[in-house]
Amino acid sequence: MRRMSLQWRLTCIITLYIAVICGCLTMLVYKNGVYYMDSLQEAVDAQGDGNENESDEIYISIPEDKWDEFANDFSVQVYNNKTDYKKSSLIISTLLALLGGVATYFISGRALRPIREFSDKIEEVQAQNLADSRIEENQVKELNQLSASYNKMLERLSDAFEIQRQFTANAAHELRTPLSLMQVQLDLYNSTRHPGNDTDTLQTIKMVTEQNDRLSRMVKTLLDMSELQTVGRDEKIAVDALIDEVLADLEPLAQEKNIKLAGKCKNTTMVGSDILIYRLVYNLVENAIKYNHSGGQVTVTAYQKEKHVYLSVEDTGNGIPEELRERVFDPFFRVDKSRSRELGGVGLGLALVHEIVRVHDGSITVKSSPSGGTIFDVVF
């Protein structure tokens, strides 16, 4: 159940308060009015009983033969007046309560506007715009301390993100040199014949070569992720042409796995980083090929609707369990660890995809396809 907003809570509470006050005032005024009407009725009844001395306050000159008719009509009129008065009082009280509620809603909305603007500002905060998300001194005194605390939090976050990026970039740079040297030595060793090598030695050399290659790819991906913030994202991209390029580049891998590639793309353009969007589509399609069945298919769809670009990659593989769909974007997470290692995955492909979508202010979701496979839906 959706929680009620603060504005509506204030409106309901104050409307209820106004209704109670109006109800109490109505009852008080009604009782007071009825009391005087009944007093008038009693005075008329006393006049009719011949108690002139007891009712000196009122003098009504009506013939005796008409008095009973007058007293009866007067009694009916008093009853009708009390009924109409009661009905009118209830209607007026209800209208006043509703009018008070409407006024409260708009007044509280205006009073809460600084909080709403504060909330909107917070929602716009992302890792790449921390410096531009500071909140200046607010006209509402109570929010000044909150704004100061918020700005200090942004500074701490900015420092933490910068330290993290620097560490990742430095670590990746430092790791590339020894890995490259190792790869050169392994390539040199493999290119030279060594007649004394036994089966175990060759197996060890093969394993070291594979792991070194895996480490190199992991370092490259980490370096790419650390540099996402510095890549320009102001290029006009023809998404349909970019997808055709990705499919052409991955066609040899698809043929090797006996997978059919299909592109269903309309003329679609967006503004962003051509390199990063290419890498996003490449990673999604490559994953769809690797984790597919022989004879399966990968379908890439892209179209534009109003101000949004929709991109989806669908495969006919085994699918991803629903409870694991959110975790597939975590670094180094694998749904099937044994198969991922066989296919040479390092567990960073979808994490990089998620980061690329994030820096382009987009969203990505995972769902099952009718064939039992997986669909990755991206919206920019």
matplotlib code that plots the C-alpha trace (Angstrom):
import matplotlib.pyplot as plt

x = [0.0, 1.4, 2.1, 0.3, 2.3, 3.0, 0.8, -2.1, -1.5, -1.6, -4.7, -6.6, -5.6, -6.5, -9.7, -10.7, -9.8, -11.9, -14.8, -14.7, -14.6, -17.4, -19.5, -19.1, -19.9, -22.9, -24.2, -23.7, -25.5, -28.2, -28.9, -28.9, -31.3, -33.6, -33.7, -35.0, -37.5, -38.8, -39.0, -41.2, -43.3, -43.8, -44.7, -47.4, -48.7, -48.9, -50.8, -53.2, -53.8, -54.9, -51.8, -51.5, -49.9, -47.1, -46.4, -46.2, -43.2, -45.4, -48.7, -50.5, -53.9, -55.8, -59.5, -60.2, -61.9, -58.8, -56.2, -56.2, -55.6, -52.8, -51.1, -51.2, -49.8, -47.2, -46.1, -45.8, -43.8, -41.4, -40.8, -40.2, -37.8, -35.8, -35.6, -34.5, -32.0, -30.5, -30.2, -28.7, -26.2, -25.0, -24.6, -22.8, -20.5, -19.7, -19.0, -16.7, -14.8, -14.4, -13.4, -10.9, -9.5, -9.0, -7.4, -5.2, -4.1, -2.9, -1.4, 0.5, 1.6, 3.1, 4.6, 6.2, 7.5, 11.1, 11.1, 9.9, 12.5, 15.1, 13.9, 14.0, 17.6, 18.6, 17.1, 19.2, 22.4, 24.7, 28.4, 29.3, 27.5, 28.3, 30.0, 27.0, 24.4, 25.2, 22.2, 22.6, 21.2, 17.5, 14.9, 13.4, 15.5, 14.8, 16.3, 19.6, 21.1, 19.9, 21.4, 24.7, 24.8, 23.8, 26.6, 29.2, 27.9, 28.3, 31.9, 32.7, 31.0, 33.0, 36.3, 35.4, 34.5, 37.6, 39.8, 38.1, 38.6, 42.2, 42.8, 41.2, 43.0, 46.4, 45.9, 44.9, 47.9, 50.3, 49.0, 49.1, 52.9, 53.8, 50.9, 52.2, 55.7, 54.4, 52.4, 55.4, 57.5, 54.8, 54.3, 58.1, 58.2, 55.3, 56.9, 60.1, 60.4, 61.4, 61.9, 62.4, 58.9, 56.6, 52.8, 52.5, 54.8, 52.8, 49.5, 50.9, 52.1, 48.6, 46.9, 49.2, 48.6, 44.9, 44.8, 47.2, 44.9, 41.9, 43.7, 44.6, 41.0, 39.9, 42.4, 41.3, 37.7, 38.5, 40.4, 37.5, 35.1, 37.4, 37.6, 33.8, 33.5, 36.1, 34.6, 32.7, 29.0, 27.9, 28.2, 25.2, 24.9, 23.0, 22.0, 20.7, 24.0, 26.0, 24.0, 24.6, 28.3, 28.2, 26.4, 28.9, 31.8, 30.3, 29.1, 32.2, 31.6, 27.9, 28.8, 31.2, 28.4, 25.8, 23.7, 21.6, 21.9, 18.9, 18.6, 15.2, 16.2, 14.4, 16.1, 17.2, 19.5, 20.7, 23.3, 26.1, 29.4, 29.8, 32.5, 30.5, 27.2, 29.1, 30.7, 27.3, 25.6, 28.7, 28.8, 25.0, 25.1, 28.3, 26.8, 23.6, 25.7, 27.9, 25.1, 22.8, 21.9, 23.4, 20.9, 19.5, 19.0, 19.9, 17.5, 18.5, 15.7, 16.0, 13.5, 12.7, 9.5, 9.1, 12.2, 13.2, 15.4, 14.5, 17.0, 16.6, 18.7, 16.8, 18.3, 17.0, 19.2, 18.4, 17.3, 18.2, 16.3, 14.1, 15.9, 19.2, 18.2, 19.2, 22.5, 23.8, 25.0, 27.2, 31.0, 32.3, 28.9, 28.1, 24.8, 26.7, 30.3, 31.6, 30.2, 31.4, 35.0, 34.7, 33.6, 36.4, 34.2, 35.7, 32.4, 32.6, 30.8, 27.3, 28.8, 30.3, 27.0, 25.2, 27.7, 27.5, 23.7, 24.0, 26.3, 23.9, 21.0, 19.3, 17.8, 18.2, 16.0, 16.1, 13.1, 12.3, 11.6, 8.7, 11.2, 12.6, 15.7, 16.5, 15.7, 17.8, 15.8, 17.6, 15.9, 17.7]
y = [0.0, 3.4, 5.6, 8.9, 12.0, 14.6, 17.1, 14.8, 13.9, 17.6, 18.1, 15.2, 16.1, 19.8, 19.0, 16.6, 19.3, 21.9, 19.4, 18.7, 22.5, 23.3, 20.4, 21.6, 25.2, 24.0, 22.0, 24.9, 27.4, 24.9, 24.1, 27.8, 28.6, 25.6, 26.8, 30.2, 28.7, 26.4, 29.4, 31.2, 28.1, 27.8, 31.5, 31.0, 27.9, 29.7, 32.6, 30.0, 28.5, 31.9, 32.5, 36.1, 37.1, 34.6, 35.7, 39.5, 39.4, 38.7, 40.2, 38.6, 40.1, 37.2, 36.4, 33.4, 31.4, 31.7, 31.0, 27.1, 27.3, 29.9, 27.9, 24.7, 26.6, 28.2, 24.9, 23.4, 26.4, 26.2, 22.4, 23.1, 26.0, 23.7, 21.0, 23.5, 25.1, 21.8, 20.8, 24.2, 24.0, 20.6, 21.6, 24.8, 22.9, 20.3, 23.0, 24.9, 21.7, 20.9, 24.5, 24.3, 21.1, 22.5, 25.6, 23.5, 21.4, 24.4, 26.2, 23.1, 22.5, 25.9, 25.6, 22.2, 23.4, 23.9, 20.3, 19.0, 21.0, 19.7, 16.1, 16.7, 18.0, 14.9, 12.6, 14.2, 13.4, 10.9, 10.0, 12.3, 15.4, 15.6, 18.9, 20.5, 19.1, 21.3, 23.1, 26.8, 28.4, 28.0, 30.6, 28.2, 28.4, 24.8, 23.5, 25.3, 22.8, 20.0, 21.6, 22.1, 18.4, 17.4, 19.4, 17.9, 14.4, 15.2, 16.3, 13.1, 11.0, 12.9, 12.3, 8.6, 8.2, 10.0, 7.8, 4.7, 5.7, 6.6, 3.3, 1.3, 3.2, 3.0, -0.7, -1.5, 0.5, -1.2, -4.7, -4.2, -4.0, -7.3, -9.1, -7.9, -9.0, -12.4, -12.7, -11.8, -14.5, -17.1, -16.3, -16.6, -19.9, -21.3, -20.2, -22.0, -25.7, -27.4, -31.1, -31.9, -30.7, -33.4, -33.4, -31.9, -28.9, -28.2, -28.4, -26.0, -23.5, -23.7, -23.0, -20.1, -18.6, -18.9, -17.3, -14.6, -13.8, -13.8, -11.4, -9.1, -8.9, -8.3, -5.5, -3.9, -4.0, -2.5, 0.3, 1.0, 1.2, 3.6, 5.9, 6.0, 9.4, 11.1, 9.9, 12.5, 11.8, 14.4, 12.5, 12.0, 8.2, 6.3, 3.4, 1.2, 1.5, 0.8, -2.3, -3.5, -3.0, -5.0, -7.9, -7.9, -8.0, -10.9, -12.9, -15.2, -16.0, -16.7, -19.0, -20.9, -21.4, -22.1, -19.0, -16.9, -13.1, -10.9, -7.1, -5.4, -1.8, 1.4, 4.7, 5.6, 8.3, 9.4, 11.6, 9.9, 8.2, 6.1, 4.0, 3.2, 2.5, 0.2, -1.6, -1.9, -3.5, -5.7, -7.1, -7.8, -9.6, -11.5, -12.7, -13.7, -15.8, -17.4, -18.5, -19.7, -23.2, -24.4, -23.6, -20.7, -17.1, -13.6, -10.8, -7.1, -4.5, -0.7, 2.0, 5.5, 6.8, 10.5, 11.4, 7.8, 5.2, 1.6, -1.2, -4.9, -8.0, -11.3, -14.8, -18.4, -19.7, -21.2, -17.9, -16.4, -17.3, -14.5, -14.2, -13.7, -11.1, -8.1, -9.6, -10.2, -6.6, -7.1, -7.3, -10.8, -12.4, -15.4, -17.4, -20.5, -20.3, -23.4, -22.6, -19.0, -20.2, -22.5, -19.6, -17.3, -14.8, -12.6, -11.5, -7.8, -7.6, -6.9, -4.7, -2.5, -2.5, -1.3, 1.5, 2.6, 2.8, 4.7, 7.4, 7.9, 8.4, 5.3, 2.2, -1.5, -4.4, -8.2, -10.4, -13.8, -14.3, -16.4, -18.9, -19.4, -17.3, -13.8, -10.3, -7.3, -4.1, -0.7, 2.7, 5.9]
z = [0.0, -1.0, 2.0, 2.3, 1.6, 4.3, 2.4, 2.5, 6.1, 7.1, 5.0, 6.6, 10.1, 9.8, 7.9, 10.7, 13.3, 11.4, 11.1, 14.9, 15.7, 13.2, 14.6, 18.2, 17.3, 15.3, 18.2, 20.5, 18.3, 17.4, 21.1, 21.9, 19.0, 19.9, 23.5, 22.5, 20.0, 22.7, 25.1, 22.5, 22.1, 25.9, 26.1, 23.4, 25.1, 28.4, 26.7, 25.3, 28.8, 30.1, 32.3, 31.3, 34.6, 34.1, 30.5, 30.9, 28.5, 25.5, 24.3, 21.3, 20.3, 18.7, 19.1, 21.3, 18.7, 16.5, 19.2, 19.0, 15.3, 15.7, 18.5, 16.3, 13.3, 15.5, 16.9, 13.4, 12.3, 15.2, 14.5, 10.8, 11.7, 14.1, 11.4, 8.7, 11.1, 11.9, 8.3, 7.3, 10.2, 9.1, 5.5, 6.4, 8.8, 6.1, 3.5, 6.0, 6.7, 3.0, 2.3, 5.1, 3.8, 0.3, 1.7, 3.9, 0.9, -1.1, 1.9, 3.1, -0.5, -0.6, 2.8, 1.9, -1.5, -0.1, 1.1, -2.3, -4.1, -1.6, -2.4, -6.2, -5.9, -4.0, -6.6, -9.3, -7.5, -9.3, -9.0, -11.9, -10.7, -7.0, -7.3, -9.1, -6.6, -3.6, -2.0, -1.3, 1.9, 2.1, 3.0, 5.4, 8.6, 9.6, 6.4, 6.6, 9.0, 6.8, 3.7, 5.4, 6.5, 3.0, 1.4, 3.8, 2.9, -0.8, -0.2, 1.6, -1.1, -3.8, -2.0, -1.6, -5.2, -6.3, -4.1, -5.4, -9.1, -8.5, -6.8, -9.5, -12.3, -10.5, -9.8, -13.3, -14.7, -12.4, -13.2, -17.0, -17.1, -15.4, -17.2, -20.5, -19.7, -18.7, -21.9, -24.0, -22.2, -22.6, -26.3, -26.8, -24.9, -27.0, -30.2, -29.4, -29.6, -26.4, -27.0, -23.3, -22.4, -21.0, -21.0, -17.5, -18.5, -21.6, -19.6, -17.0, -19.7, -21.3, -17.9, -17.1, -20.5, -20.2, -16.7, -17.7, -20.6, -18.3, -15.9, -18.7, -19.8, -16.2, -15.8, -19.1, -18.0, -14.6, -16.3, -18.6, -15.7, -13.8, -16.9, -17.6, -15.9, -18.1, -21.5, -23.4, -23.8, -26.3, -29.6, -31.9, -32.3, -35.0, -32.8, -35.7, -37.6, -34.4, -33.8, -37.4, -36.7, -33.5, -35.2, -38.0, -35.6, -33.6, -36.6, -36.5, -32.8, -33.6, -36.5, -34.3, -31.7, -34.4, -33.3, -35.6, -35.2, -36.0, -35.9, -35.8, -35.7, -36.9, -37.5, -34.0, -32.8, -29.4, -27.7, -25.7, -26.1, -29.2, -27.7, -24.6, -26.3, -28.7, -25.7, -24.1, -27.1, -27.7, -24.2, -24.2, -27.6, -26.7, -23.5, -25.4, -27.8, -25.2, -23.0, -25.7, -27.1, -30.4, -33.1, -31.0, -31.9, -30.6, -31.5, -31.0, -31.2, -31.1, -31.7, -30.7, -29.1, -28.2, -26.2, -25.2, -27.0, -26.4, -26.9, -26.1, -26.5, -26.5, -26.5, -26.5, -23.7, -20.3, -18.8, -15.4, -12.2, -11.0, -7.7, -9.4, -12.0, -9.9, -9.0, -12.5, -12.6, -9.5, -10.3, -10.5, -10.0, -12.2, -12.5, -13.6, -12.3, -14.0, -17.4, -17.1, -16.6, -19.5, -21.7, -20.4, -18.6, -15.9, -14.3, -15.2, -18.6, -17.2, -14.4, -17.1, -19.0, -15.9, -15.4, -19.0, -18.7, -15.4, -16.8, -19.7, -17.2, -18.5, -16.9, -17.6, -16.6, -17.0, -17.7, -19.2, -22.9, -24.2, -25.5, -21.9, -22.5, -21.3, -22.4, -21.4, -21.8, -21.9, -21.9, -22.6]

ax = plt.figure().add_subplot(projection="3d")
ax.plot(x, y, z, "-o")
ax.set_aspect("equal")
plt.show()
